[in-house]
């Protein structure tokens, strides 16, 4: 998706059917922060959910649930909610 979509209210998905059940998330950029919100209770696929870095340049520091997380190249893998 174009990175410009992440400004303002960002993007949201609600009820997208996947092999692992219904998917709901929001992704919003504000100032120098990119925030992905996944609701508690969704089933993550084997290997987790992956957030690709949507901008030019290297990704910055990341946290998942307040804990430091490491980018794998340009991808952030979310293994638990």
N, C-alpha and C positions, 0 to 999 in steps of 0.2 A: 504494500500500500504506500502511496506517496507520503513522505514524512510531514508534509504540510497539513495532512488530515489530523495529525496528533495535537495541533495547537487548539486553543480555545477549549471546547467541550471534548475534544478528542474523538475516539471511535469506541463503539460498544457493540458487542454481539450478545444476543440473548436467545437461547433456544436452538442454536445450531446443532443439528443431530450428527453425531460421530459414532464410530464403532464402540466408543467407550461411554456413550451416553450423551446427554445434552450439555452443550458448552455455553458458558456465559463468562464474559470478561469485559473489562474496559481498559483502554490504554490512552493516557493523557500526558502531554508535555506541558510543563509550567516552568518558566524561567530556565534553570539548568538541570531540571529533573524530569525523568521519564518514569511514569508510574503505571505499572500493570497491576490490575486488581482482579483476582480470581476468587470466587466465593468459596467458603468452607463447604466441604461435603461433596465437591465434584471428584470424580475418579480420574486420576492422572494415568495416562498410558504408561506401559513399560518403557523405561528410559526417560520419563518425565515430559513436561511441556518445555518447549524451546522458544525463547524470545530472540529473534534476530535483531542486531543493532541496525536501526533504520537510517542512520546518518552517515555522512562522509566523515572519515577520521576514526580514530580508535575510541572504543567505549571507555567511559570513566569508571569510577568506583561503583560497586553494586551491593545492594543488600537484599536479602529475602527474609521476610518476617523480622526485620531489624538486625539480622546477623549478616556479617560480611559474606559475599558470594564472589566467585571468580568467573569471568568470561572465558569461554573456550573459543579463542579466535574472536569472531564477531557474534557469538551466540551465548546466551545465558540459559542454562538448563535448570529447570525448577523440578526438584524431585519430591518435594513434600509441601503441603500447605499448612 
